[in-house]
Amino acid sequence: MPAATSASELRRPSVGSRCAPWLWTLLVLLSCEVCLRLSGAELGKLFDPAGVANARDILGGLLHPDLSADFLHRVLALSVESLLIGLLGTVLAVVIGFGLAWLATAVPTLPDPPRQPPVLWRLAASTLRWAARFTLGLLRAIPEIVWAYIFVRLLGLGPGAAVLAIALTSGGGIGKVWAELAEAVEPRGVQALRASGASRAGVLAFAVLPQVRRPWVAYALFRLECNIRNGTILGVVGAGGLGSEIALSIRYFQYDKLATTLLAVLAFVVVLELLSLQLRQRPLRWTLGLAALGAVWALLRLDIPWADLWQAPGLSLLSLADLRPDVPFVTTVLGQTGDTLMMAWAATVLSALLAFVLAPLTVTPLLTASYLSDPPRRPLLSRLLRQAAKWASRAVLQLTRAMPELTLALVFVVWVGGGPLAGILAIAVHNMGVLGRLYCDVMEEAEPGQAAALQTQGASALGTYLFGVLPQIQARLAAFTLYRFECNVRATVMVGFVGAGGIGDALNTAISLFHTRDLSWLLLTMVSVVALVDAVGDHLRGRLLKGRHVQSVHTAATALPATPSHPNAFT
């Protein structure tokens, strides 16, 4: 008996380990308050009389969309253009991502190879792999709107700037994830081909690709959904699509037209998610065939002056010839960088809090069903209220996830004025939907044993969640939240282009006025900060998930929500 008691005591968590998550939560909340204060974001502006009047005007217009035939025809034409922009941009991104991922992937070697390649060959291969990874990180670090603004200067107004912007940023993201997936494959098949003398290309083609084909396609389809949504907003800088109509509607206070346009965006997102889910369940040839047809249609329909890429004088926008530090300017850039990071962190914490409350309401076993095989039957009124809460929460998360940050930033700039608060609110609202979706998927995957034991003892839904589900998943929730912070750093840069604070405003000014030195400094700063945040995030997520049999959180945080392995994921 004493030995058993001793083993039980060893397994029992200490008071410190039980309190640690709550202490970390308190520190995170305090850091959010500090970031709000230092960035100058005053939440009281939401309830300022002028702001409330603006919000009332926006809401009044949104409740009465413009359904006139002429405007609906215009929205339909712009929707098709946004669809083709996202589709063609994704096809080009897949080409870029595949080429760079092929070069960036490190193929496992035999523990004791019979012969080694020459030293110079190994050095050249290592250098090429490093260059491919650096290029992927560079492309991924620059938000689409920055590329779009640059390409508008090169190609002029139109969809070409949006297509190329999506292709570059998304190509970097796709290549990075695909390379990570390729390096995480089961090594035995790779080593068997290595032992038979197969080349690197042969190993990748016959041992790696068969293992990663499905997750590669799943992630590419997810990026397609994101890119079509992005294609609807890049028009705010003159890059075609629905974004131009969104910007005009807000600029001229035509909120009824804004409502119609946002409804089109929402319909886009829902239909695309349903289509993506169907394509994941069908053979690969369906996806490839539809992608090829869509790309051909886009090339024929979109007016893109490809030849101007090589003739445009705007290529001199970036200049490394004169990067002598200007102390006042560098000080300003560092301050704007700090504001960007604080805005992203505050938005991430606020959205995580809201998602933490709403996500459990969408989990079927927690709210409307049970972890027990034979649960007690609830009263009719209780069942109806629980169903209403579940579907209302899912609708809120879907709606907020469908609205791009840039669109929300334009709305909040009208509501509370320009500055950091508008950017924080825009990113927090959108990120709440994304995190809510991720949190819901993780909660649905929790092991039912502990939760069922609590429900057997009569625990409420809240008690089951806090003590039966949350202890299993808290590390993954924290890891997903960190990943979203990395994404929100780039989103903060983007919303700055419409006056919502951060370093994006300075980028906008530098591009508009052709200040090449300032633009070069700003881009170098932004790429360095994003790379540093990504590296720190990767390290922290690895620590959080150490010992867990899960894939890379970056992959899971993007491809997870809509994969077939999550049948309860809502759309």
N, C-alpha and C positions, 0 to 999 in steps of 0.2 A: 504493500500500500504506500509506504513513504516514497518508493521509487516512482510509482504512478503519480503521486501528488507532485513530485519534483518535475516530472515531464510535463504535467499540466501547467505548472507555474511557468515553465520555460516557454510554453506555447501561448500563454496569456499575455496580451500586449500590455506594456507598461503604461502608467498614467501619462508619461511624457509623450509616448507615441500616439496615444489617443487624443491628446490635446494639440499636438503639432499641427494637424490640418486646420484647426480653428484659429491657431495663432498666426499661421501663414495667411489665412483669409483676412484676419484683422489687419495685418501689415499691408496686404494688397489694397484693401479699402482705404487705408490711410495714404498709401502712395497715390491712389486715384485722386483723393482730395488735394494732395499737394500739387499734382500735375494740373488739376483744374485751376488752382489759384495762380500757379506760376505762369501758365499759358494765357492768363487773362480771360478765361471763359467764365462768364457770370450766368449761372442757371436762372437767375431772377429775370433775365431778359425774356424768357419764355412767357412770363406773366406781366410784362410791361404793357400798359394800355395800348400803345401803338402796335406792339407785337401781337397782342391779342386781336386787335382789329384786323391786322394783316392775315392772321391765321383764320379768322372768321370769313374773310373774303376768299381765301384759298379753299376752305372747306365748302363754302357755298357754291363755288364754281365746280369743285370736284363732284358734288352731289348732283349736278345737272350737266352731264356731258353733252357736247355738241354732236348731234346725230344727223346733221344735214347731209344730203346725198353727196354734194360736192366735197365736203370735208372728209367724209368717210372714204370717198374715192382717193383723195390725196393721201390719207393715212394708209390705205391699202397699198398704194404704189410705193410709199416710203418704207412700209413694212417689208415688202418684197425686196427692196434695195438693201435693207438692213440684213435680211436673211441671206442674200447672196454675198454681201460683204463678209459676214461671219463665216459662211461656208467656204468661200475662196481663201479667206485668211487662214482658216484651219487647215485646208489642204496644203497650202504653202508651208504652214507651221509644221505639219507632219513631215514634209520633205526635209525641212531644215533640221527638225528634231531627230529624225531617223539618222541623217548623215552624221550629225555631231554625236549622237548617242553611240553609234557604231564605233566612232573613234575614241570616245571617252570611256567605254566599258573596259574594265580590267578583267581579262579572262583568267580563271584559276589555273594554276600550273600544277604539275605533278610534285609530290613531296620530294622525290628523288629522280629528277628527269635524267634520261640517258645522255642527253647532250644539250648544251646551252647555246642559244644564239650568240653571235659575236657581240662584244661589248658595245660597239658603235650602234649596232642594230637595236639593242635593248635601250640605249640612251635615246636614240631617235624616236623609238616607240613611246617611251616615257614622256619625252618632250611633246610629242604630238597629242598624247592623251591629256597632258596638263593644259595644252593650248585649247583643246576642245572643251574641257571643263571650264576654263576661264571664259571662253566665248559664251557658253551656256549661261554662266552666272551673270555676265555682262548684259546679255539680251534680256534675261529675266528680271534684272534689277531696275530697268528703265520702264516705267509704266507706259501703257499704250497711248495715253493722251500726249505724252511728251514726244513719242515717235510721230504721232498723228500731226501734231503742231509743226514738227520739223518737215514732214513730208508735204504738208499743205504749202509750206514755203517753197518746196522743190517742184511739186507737181501742180500747184494751184488747187482751188476748191474742187471737191468731188470725192467719189468713193475710193479712188486709188490710195489716198493717204491712209484711210481707215484699214484697207486690206493689208497694206504693208506694215502698218503699226501692229495689227493683230498677229501677222505672220512672225514678226521678230520677237515680240514679248512672249507670245504663246509658244513659239518654237523653242525658246530657251527653257520654258517650264516643262514642255513635253520631253525634250531631250534629257533634262535633269532627272525626271521621274523614270523615264524609260531606262536610263543607264543604271539607276539605283535598283530597279526591278531585275535587270539583266545580271547584276552582280550578286543578287540575293538568291539565285536559282540553286537547286540541288546540285552539288558539285560532282557527284559520282558519274553522271553521264558525260559531263565535260571532261573529267579526267580519263574516262575510258577512251574517248576520241583522241585526247592528247597522247595517250599511250600507244594508239595505233598510228601515230604520226600525222594526224590531221593538222592542217594549217589553222591559223587564228580565224580566218573567214569561214572555214569549214566547221569549226567548233561553234561559232556564233550562229551559223545557218542551221545546223542539224542538232545541236545540243541545247543552245540557249533559246533561240526563237520559238521552238515548239512549247517550251515551258512558260514563256511570257506573252504568248500571242493574245490570250484572252484578257489579261490585265492591261496590256498595251492598248487594245481596242477599247476597253472600258474607259480608260483614262482619256483617250482621244475623243470619244463621244462626250465625255464630261466637259472637256475643253471646248468642244463644239457648242454645247449649251451656253457656256460662259462667253464664248466669243460672239455668238449671235446677240446675246444680251449687251455685250460691249459695243457691238456694231450699231446698236440703237442709240448710243449716247455720244459716240465720237463726233457726231454731227455738230455738237456745240462749238467745236473749233473749226467748222467748215468742212468736215470730212464725210458728208453725205449721211443718208439714213434718217431715222426718226429723230435723232438728236437735234437736227436743225429745227424741226417743228417744236420740240420740247423747249429749246432755248427761245424761240420766237414767242411761244405762248406765255412763258414767264416774263419775258422782257416787256411785253405789251399787256400784261395782266389779264390774259384771256384764259382763265382757269377752266372754263368749260371745254376749250380745245385741249388743254393740258390733260383733263380727265380722260378724254377720248384716246389720246395718245398713250397715256399710262395704261389704260385698259388693253390697248393693243400689245404693249410690252408684256403685261401679265399673261395674256392669252398665248403669246409667243412662248413664254417660259413653260407654261403648263403643257402645251402641245409637244414641245421639244422633249420634255422629260418623259412623257408617255411614249413618244416615238423612240427615244434612246433606250428605254427599258425594253421595248419590243425588239430592237436591233440586237441588243445584247443576248437575246435568247435565240437568235437565228444564226445560220452559218455566216462566216466572215464575208462570203461573196456578196451578200445583201448590202452590207455596210460599204464595201469597196465599190460596188456598182452604183449605189446612190450617191456616194461621194464623187465619183467620176462624172456622173450625169450633172450633178449640181455645179461642179467646177466648170464644165463646158458651158452650161447655161450662164454662169456668172461671167465668164470671159466674153461671151457674146453680148450679154445685156449691159454690163457695166462699162462705162466710158473711162478707161484708164490709159493715160498717155505714157506707156512704158518707156518709150524712147527718151522722154524728158529726164528720166533718172540719170542718164549719162551726159546730158547736156546742160542741166540746170545749174545756174550760177550759185544757187543757194548752198551748194556743197561746201562753200567756205564758211558756213555757219559755225562749224567747229574749228577751232584753231589752237594748236599747242605751241605756236611760235612764241607767244608772249604770255607766260604764266608766272611772271614775277609777282610775288605776294603783295597785295595792297592791304595794309593792316586794317584800315577801317572797313573795307569790303569783306575781308576774311572774318573779322569780328561779327559783322552782320550775318554772314552765311552761317557761322557757328551758332548764333542765336536762333536763326530760323530753323536750323537742323534740330536744335534742342526743342523748339516749339513743336516741330513735326513729330518727334519721338514722344513728347508728353501728350500730344493730341491723340496719337495712335494708342498709347497705353490707357489713357482715360476712356477712350471709346471702347477699347477691348474689355475693360473691367465693367463698365456700365452694361454693355451688351451681354457679357457673361452672367451678370446678376439676373438680368431679365430672362435670359435663356434657361438659367438654372431653375427659375420658378415655372416657366411655361413648359419646358420639355417633359417633366414628369406627367403633366396633364395629358400628354399625347400618347403615353405608353399604355397600351391596352391592358396588360396584366395588372398594372398599378391602379388604374382608374375604373375601367368598365368591365374587366374580367377578373381573373385571379390566378395565382401561381398554384393553387390547389386543383387537383383533378376533379373533386366534387365539392365546389364551394357552396356556402349557404346562399340562398336566393334573397336578393335585396328587394325592398319595397319598390313599386313602380315609379314613384316620384323620384326616389334616389337614383334609379337607373336612368331616368330621363335627364336629370340634372347632370349626371356624370357624362352622359353622351354629349350633351350640349357643351359642357366645358371642354371635352376632348376635341370636338370638331371646331369650336371657336378658337382654341389654342392653335390647332393645326392651320386654320385659315390665317390667323395673325402671322404665324411664322412663315407661311408660304408667301403671303403678300409682301412682307418686309424683305424676304429673300429675293423676291422677283424685282424689286425696285433698285436699280443701280445707284451706287453711292453718289455719282455725279448729279443724277436727277434729283435725289434727295437734297444734295447740297444747294442746288439752285432754289429749291423750295424753302429751305431753312435760311438762306441768305435773304429772301424776301421777308420771312417771318421775324428773325432776330437780328438782321443786318449782317454785314460781312464780318469776318474774323474767325477766331478759333472755335467759338461755340457752335457756329453753323457747321463747320467741318466735323467736330466731335459728334454732334447729334446725327448728322447724315451717316457717318460710318457706324455709329452705334446701332442705329435702326436697322440698317442692312445686315450688319454682322450678327444682330440678335437672331434673325431668321436663319443665317448659315449655322451659327453655333447651336441653335435650337434643333436643327435637323441632325447635326452630328451627335449632340447629346442624346437625342431620342434613339438613334441607331445603336449607340453604345449601351443605353439602358435596356433596349430590347434584347441585347445579347448577353445580359447578366445571367449568371448561373442561378437557376430557380430554387436550389435547395435551401439556402439561408432565408430567402424571402418567404418560401412556403412554410418553413418552421415558425416564423414570426406570425404569419396569417393563421396558422393552426392554433396559436395561443391567443388569437383575437386582436392582433395588432391592426391599427388603422392603416389607411393608405400612406399617410405621412410617416408613421412609424416604420412601415415596411420599407419605404424609400430611404429614410435616413439611416436605418440600422441593418437593413437586409440587402439593399442594392448599392447604395452610395459607397460603402467601404470597398466593394469589389472594383469600382470603376473610377474612383477619384483620381488615380494617377493618369488614366487615359483622358479624363475630362481636362485635367491641367495641361496635358500635352497638346491636346487639340486647341486649347485656348492660347497657348504659346505660339502654335503655328498660325493661328488667326492674327495674332499681334504682328507677326512678320508680314502677313498680307496687308494688314492695316497700315503699316508704315508706307507701303507703296500707294495705298488708297489715299492716304493723307496728302501725298504729293499731288495726286490727281485732283482732289477737290480744291486745292489751292488755286487751280487755273480759273475757277469761277469766283474767287474772292473769299474762300472759306478757310483762310489761314495756312500756315506752314510754308515750306520752301517752294511749293508750286507757284505761288504768286510771283516770286522772284524769277523762276524759270520762264513764266509767261512773259514777263517784262523783257527779259534778256532775248528771247526768241523774237518777240514783236519788234524790238528796236535794233535787232542785229548786233547786239553787244557780244561779240564772239568770245572775248576773254572771260567775261562774266559767265556766259553759258558754259564754257569749258570747265571753269572752277565749280560751278553748281553741279554739273553732271558728274565730275570726279568725286565731289563730296557725297552726292546722293548714292552713287554706285558703291563707294567705300562704306558708307553707313549701312546700306542694305546688305552688303556682303558680311559685315561684322555682325549685324543682327541675326542673319541667317545662320552664321557659324555658331554664335552663342546659343541660339534656339535649338540647333541640331544637338549640341552638347547637352543642354538641359533636358531635352526630350529623351535622349539616350539614357540619361541618369534616371529619369522618371519611369521609363519602361524597361529598365534593366531586369533581365530575368524573365520577361514576358514573351511569349511566342506570338508576336505580332509583326506585321510588316512595318516598313518605314511609316512614321506618322505623317510625313509629307504626302505620301501616296494615299494613305488611308483617309487623311483629312480632305482629300479632293475627290478620289474615286469612290470612297466608301458610300456616300449617301445614296447612290443610285444603282449599286451593283445588285445582281439577282440574289446574292446571298443574304440580302436584307429585304424579305418580302413584305415586312411591315412598314418600310420606309414610305412616307406619304408624299404625294406630288401636289 
